[in-house]
């Protein structure tokens, strides 16, 4: 059955949490070129980390390895 608006779905899979700590570029100040460069850096960081995460075999990874990989991804150490 489809959940009603306002109800939460149940997720029965494994869950993990990691903070990527990318500064919000919306608060950037400077020239147009400087602000554009800040947005570009944030985009590249998020794109790289998202692609890394999407490529992981999370269904088969041991939990401790997944957590370590998420932490390394947040520090751009992969």
DSSP file (Angstrom, degrees, kcal/mol; ACC not computed):
  #  RESIDUE AA STRUCTURE BP1 BP2  ACC     N-H-->O    O-->H-N    N-H-->O    O-->H-N    TCO  KAPPA ALPHA  PHI   PSI    X-CA   Y-CA   Z-CA
    1    1 A X              0   0    0      0, 0.0     2,-0.3     0, 0.0     0, 0.0   0.000 360.0 360.0 360.0 139.3    0.0    0.0    0.0
    2    2 A X        -     0   0    0      1,-0.1     7,-0.0     7,-0.0     2,-0.0  -0.593 360.0-111.9 -76.3 131.9    1.3    3.5   -0.9
    3    3 A X        -     0   0    0     -2,-0.3     2,-0.1     1,-0.1     3,-0.1  -0.326  31.4-115.2 -64.8 146.6    1.8    5.7    2.2
    4    4 A X    >   -     0   0    0      1,-0.1     3,-2.5     4,-0.1    -1,-0.1  -0.416  46.5 -76.8 -74.9 157.0   -0.5    8.6    2.7
    5    5 A X  T 3  S+     0   0    0      1,-0.3    -1,-0.1    -2,-0.1     3,-0.1  -0.312 123.0  23.5 -54.4 129.4    0.9   12.1    2.5
    6    6 A X  T 3  S+     0   0    0      1,-0.4    -1,-0.3    -3,-0.1     2,-0.2   0.218  98.5 111.4  95.9 -14.6    2.6   12.9    5.8
    7    7 A X    <   -     0   0    0     -3,-2.5    -1,-0.4     1,-0.0     2,-0.3  -0.641  65.3-124.5 -90.5 152.1    3.3    9.2    6.6
    8    8 A X        -     0   0    0     -2,-0.2     2,-0.2    -3,-0.1    -4,-0.1  -0.721  16.6-129.2 -94.8 144.4    6.8    7.8    6.6
    9    9 A X        -     0   0    0     -2,-0.3     2,-0.5    -6,-0.1    -7,-0.0  -0.531  26.6-114.1 -81.9 158.0    7.8    4.8    4.6
   10   10 A X        -     0   0    0     -2,-0.2     2,-0.6     2,-0.0    -1,-0.0  -0.825  23.5-161.7 -96.5 131.5    9.6    1.9    6.4
   11   11 A X        +     0   0    0     -2,-0.5     4,-0.0     1,-0.1    -2,-0.0  -0.962  12.1 176.8-113.1 118.1   13.2    1.3    5.3
   12   12 A X        +     0   0    0     -2,-0.6    -1,-0.1     2,-0.1     3,-0.1   0.343  50.3  94.6-104.6   6.8   14.4   -2.2    6.4
   13   13 A X  S    S-     0   0    0      1,-0.2     2,-0.2     0, 0.0    -2,-0.1  -0.147  88.6 -72.2 -85.1-175.0   17.9   -2.0    4.8
   14   14 A X        -     0   0    0     44,-0.1     2,-0.4    -2,-0.0    -1,-0.2  -0.564  49.5-157.0 -78.0 143.4   21.2   -1.1    6.3
   15   15 A X        +     0   0    0     -2,-0.2     2,-0.3    -3,-0.1    -1,-0.0  -0.939  14.3 175.7-123.2 146.4   21.6    2.6    7.1
   16   16 A X        -     0   0    0     -2,-0.4     2,-0.4     2,-0.0    47,-0.0  -0.945  13.8-149.3-141.2 162.4   24.7    4.7    7.5
   17   17 A X        +     0   0    0     -2,-0.3     2,-0.3     2,-0.0    53,-0.0  -0.999  18.0 165.5-140.0 137.7   25.3    8.3    8.0
   18   18 A X        -     0   0    0     -2,-0.4     2,-0.5    52,-0.0    -2,-0.0  -0.987  26.9-137.9-150.4 141.2   28.2   10.6    7.0
   19   19 A X        -     0   0    0     -2,-0.3    -2,-0.0     1,-0.1    55,-0.0  -0.891   8.0-167.2-101.6 127.0   28.6   14.3    6.8
   20   20 A X        -     0   0    0     -2,-0.5    -1,-0.1     2,-0.1    29,-0.0   0.655  21.0-149.6 -88.6 -16.0   30.4   15.6    3.8
   21   21 A X        +     0   0    0      1,-0.2     2,-0.6    54,-0.0    -2,-0.1   0.819  30.2 164.7  55.7  39.4   30.9   19.1    5.2
   22   22 A X        -     0   0    0      1,-0.0    -1,-0.2    20,-0.0    -2,-0.1  -0.791  40.7-118.5 -88.3 120.8   30.8   21.0    1.9
   23   23 A X        -     0   0    0     -2,-0.6     2,-0.6     1,-0.1    -1,-0.0  -0.280  29.2-107.6 -59.0 142.3   30.3   24.8    2.7
   24   24 A X    >   -     0   0    0      1,-0.2     3,-1.4     2,-0.0    -1,-0.1  -0.602  25.2-156.1 -72.6 115.1   27.1   26.2    1.2
   25   25 A X  G >  S+     0   0    0     -2,-0.6     3,-2.0     1,-0.3    -1,-0.2   0.610  80.3  84.6 -71.6  -9.1   28.2   28.4   -1.7
   26   26 A X  G 3  S+     0   0    0      1,-0.3    -1,-0.3    13,-0.1    -2,-0.0   0.756  88.9  53.4 -64.4 -20.7   25.1   30.5   -1.5
   27   27 A X  G <  S+     0   0    0     -3,-1.4    -1,-0.3     2,-0.1    -2,-0.2   0.348  83.1 127.2 -93.6   6.0   26.8   32.5    1.2
   28   28 A X    <   -     0   0    0     -3,-2.0     2,-0.3     7,-0.1     7,-0.1  -0.307  40.4-163.7 -66.9 145.1   29.9   33.2   -1.0
   29   29 A X        +     0   0    0      5,-0.1     2,-0.3     6,-0.0    -2,-0.1  -0.923  37.8  69.9-127.2 155.1   31.0   36.8   -1.4
   30   30 A X  S    S-     0   0    0     -2,-0.3    -2,-0.0     4,-0.1     0, 0.0  -0.907  83.2 -22.8 138.4-164.5   33.4   38.3   -4.0
   31   31 A X     >  -     0   0    0     -2,-0.3     4,-2.7     1,-0.1     5,-0.3  -0.222  68.7-100.6 -71.5 169.7   33.4   39.1   -7.6
   32   32 A X  H  > S+     0   0    0      1,-0.2     4,-2.3     2,-0.2     5,-0.2   0.911 126.0  48.3 -57.3 -43.5   31.2   37.3  -10.0
   33   33 A X  H  > S+     0   0    0      2,-0.2     4,-2.1     1,-0.2    -1,-0.2   0.891 111.1  49.8 -66.6 -39.7   34.2   35.1  -11.0
   34   34 A X  H  > S+     0   0    0      2,-0.2     4,-1.8     1,-0.2    -2,-0.2   0.920 113.0  46.0 -65.2 -44.3   35.2   34.4   -7.4
   35   35 A X  H  X S+     0   0    0     -4,-2.7     4,-2.3     1,-0.2    -2,-0.2   0.902 111.5  52.3 -65.8 -40.7   31.7   33.4   -6.5
   36   36 A X  H  X S+     0   0    0     -4,-2.3     4,-2.5    -5,-0.3    -1,-0.2   0.895 108.3  51.7 -61.4 -39.7   31.4   31.2   -9.6
   37   37 A X  H  X S+     0   0    0     -4,-2.1     4,-2.4     2,-0.2    -1,-0.2   0.876 108.3  51.2 -65.3 -37.5   34.7   29.5   -8.7
   38   38 A X  H  X S+     0   0    0     -4,-1.8     4,-2.1     2,-0.2    -2,-0.2   0.915 111.3  47.3 -66.1 -43.2   33.3   28.7   -5.2
   39   39 A X  H  X S+     0   0    0     -4,-2.3     4,-2.5     1,-0.2    -2,-0.2   0.909 111.2  52.2 -62.7 -41.8   30.1   27.2   -6.7
   40   40 A X  H  X S+     0   0    0     -4,-2.5     4,-2.7     2,-0.2    -2,-0.2   0.917 108.4  50.1 -61.0 -44.2   32.2   25.2   -9.1
   41   41 A X  H  X S+     0   0    0     -4,-2.4     4,-2.5     1,-0.2    -1,-0.2   0.922 111.8  47.9 -61.3 -44.2   34.4   23.8   -6.3
   42   42 A X  H  X S+     0   0    0     -4,-2.1     4,-2.5     1,-0.2     5,-0.2   0.916 112.4  49.7 -62.7 -42.7   31.3   22.8   -4.3
   43   43 A X  H  X S+     0   0    0     -4,-2.5     4,-3.0     2,-0.2    -2,-0.2   0.930 111.1  48.4 -61.3 -46.8   29.8   21.1   -7.3
   44   44 A X  H  X S+     0   0    0     -4,-2.7     4,-2.7     2,-0.2     5,-0.2   0.911 112.2  49.5 -62.6 -43.2   33.0   19.2   -8.1
   45   45 A X  H  X S+     0   0    0     -4,-2.5     4,-2.4    -5,-0.2     5,-0.2   0.948 115.0  43.3 -60.3 -48.9   33.3   18.0   -4.5
   46   46 A X  H  X S+     0   0    0     -4,-2.5     4,-2.6     1,-0.2     5,-0.2   0.898 114.3  50.4 -65.7 -40.6   29.7   16.8   -4.4
   47   47 A X  H  X S+     0   0    0     -4,-3.0     4,-2.6    -5,-0.2     5,-0.2   0.940 112.2  46.8 -62.5 -47.1   29.8   15.2   -7.8
   48   48 A X  H  X S+     0   0    0     -4,-2.7     4,-2.1    -5,-0.2    -2,-0.2   0.923 115.8  45.0 -61.8 -45.5   33.0   13.3   -7.0
   49   49 A X  H  X S+     0   0    0     -4,-2.4     4,-2.4    -5,-0.2    -1,-0.2   0.887 113.3  50.2 -68.2 -39.0   31.7   12.1   -3.7
   50   50 A X  H  X S+     0   0    0     -4,-2.6     4,-2.8    -5,-0.2    -2,-0.2   0.917 111.3  48.2 -65.7 -43.5   28.3   11.2   -5.1
   51   51 A X  H  X S+     0   0    0     -4,-2.6     4,-1.4    -5,-0.2    -2,-0.2   0.894 111.8  50.5 -64.2 -39.2   29.8    9.2   -7.9
   52   52 A X  H  X S+     0   0    0     -4,-2.1     4,-0.5    -5,-0.2     3,-0.3   0.936 112.8  46.1 -62.3 -46.5   32.1    7.4   -5.5
   53   53 A X  H >< S+     0   0    0     -4,-2.4     3,-1.2     1,-0.2     5,-0.2   0.913 110.8  52.2 -62.6 -44.1   29.2    6.5   -3.2
   54   54 A X  H 3< S+     0   0    0     -4,-2.8    -1,-0.2     1,-0.3    -2,-0.2   0.781 107.1  54.0 -65.1 -26.2   27.0    5.4   -6.2
   55   55 A X  H 3< S+     0   0    0     -4,-1.4    -1,-0.3    -3,-0.3    -2,-0.2   0.569  85.5 106.5 -85.5  -8.7   29.8    3.0   -7.4
   56   56 A X  S << S-     0   0    0     -3,-1.2     2,-1.8    -4,-0.5     3,-0.2  -0.439  75.1-129.0 -73.0 142.5   30.2    1.3   -4.0
   57   57 A X    >>  +     0   0    0      1,-0.2     3,-1.8    -2,-0.1     4,-1.2  -0.455  43.5 164.2 -83.5  65.0   28.8   -2.3   -3.7
   58   58 A X  T 34  +     0   0    0     -2,-1.8    -1,-0.2     1,-0.3     8,-0.1   0.746  64.1  64.3 -62.0 -24.7   26.9   -1.3   -0.5
   59   59 A X  T 34 S+     0   0    0     -3,-0.2    -1,-0.3     1,-0.2    -2,-0.1   0.809 116.3  28.2 -67.4 -27.2   24.7   -4.4   -0.6
   60   60 A X  T <4 S+     0   0    0     -3,-1.8     2,-0.2     2,-0.1    -2,-0.2   0.482  94.2 108.5-114.1  -5.3   27.7   -6.6    0.0
   61   61 A X  S  < S-     0   0    0     -4,-1.2     2,-0.1     1,-0.1    -5,-0.0  -0.520  74.8-111.9 -75.2 138.0   30.1   -4.4    1.9
   62   62 A X     >  -     0   0    0     -2,-0.2     4,-2.4     1,-0.1     3,-0.4  -0.416  30.5-115.9 -61.9 146.5   30.7   -5.1    5.6
   63   63 A X  H  > S+     0   0    0      1,-0.2     4,-2.6     2,-0.2     5,-0.2   0.879 113.8  51.4 -55.1 -43.9   29.3   -2.3    7.8
   64   64 A X  H  > S+     0   0    0      1,-0.2     4,-2.2     2,-0.2    -1,-0.2   0.874 110.9  48.2 -65.8 -35.6   32.7   -1.2    9.2
   65   65 A X  H  > S+     0   0    0     -3,-0.4     4,-2.5     2,-0.2    -1,-0.2   0.896 111.2  50.9 -68.9 -39.9   34.2   -1.0    5.7
   66   66 A X  H  X S+     0   0    0     -4,-2.4     4,-2.6     2,-0.2    -2,-0.2   0.933 111.1  47.7 -62.0 -46.5   31.2    1.0    4.5
   67   67 A X  H  X S+     0   0    0     -4,-2.6     4,-2.2     1,-0.2    -2,-0.2   0.918 113.1  48.3 -61.5 -44.4   31.5    3.4    7.4
   68   68 A X  H  X S+     0   0    0     -4,-2.2     4,-2.4     1,-0.2    -1,-0.2   0.889 111.8  49.7 -63.7 -39.5   35.3    3.8    6.8
   69   69 A X  H  X S+     0   0    0     -4,-2.5     4,-2.5     2,-0.2    -2,-0.2   0.900 109.9  50.6 -67.5 -40.6   34.7    4.4    3.1
   70   70 A X  H  X S+     0   0    0     -4,-2.6     4,-2.0     2,-0.2    -2,-0.2   0.913 111.2  48.9 -61.6 -42.0   32.1    7.0    3.8
   71   71 A X  H  X S+     0   0    0     -4,-2.2     4,-0.9     2,-0.2    -2,-0.2   0.910 112.1  47.8 -64.7 -42.2   34.4    8.8    6.2
   72   72 A X  H  <>S+     0   0    0     -4,-2.4     5,-2.9     1,-0.2     3,-0.5   0.880 109.8  53.7 -65.4 -37.6   37.3    8.7    3.6
   73   73 A X  H ><5S+     0   0    0     -4,-2.5     3,-1.5     1,-0.2    -1,-0.2   0.893 104.0  55.6 -62.7 -39.8   34.9   10.0    0.9
   74   74 A X  H 3<5S+     0   0    0     -4,-2.0    -1,-0.2     1,-0.3    -2,-0.2   0.763 112.0  43.4 -65.1 -23.9   34.0   13.0    3.2
   75   75 A X  T 3<5S-     0   0    0     -4,-0.9    -1,-0.3    -3,-0.5    -2,-0.2   0.295 112.4-119.3-102.3   8.1   37.7   13.8    3.4
   76   76 A X  T < 5S+     0   0    0     -3,-1.5    -3,-0.2    -4,-0.1    -2,-0.1   0.883  70.9 136.9  55.5  41.2   38.3   13.3   -0.3
   77   77 A X      <       0   0    0     -5,-2.9    -4,-0.2     1,-0.2    -1,-0.1   0.198 360.0 360.0-102.8  15.2   40.8   10.5    0.6
   78   78 A X              0   0    0     -6,-0.3    -1,-0.2    -5,-0.1    -5,-0.1   0.417 360.0 360.0-102.6 360.0   39.7    8.0   -2.1
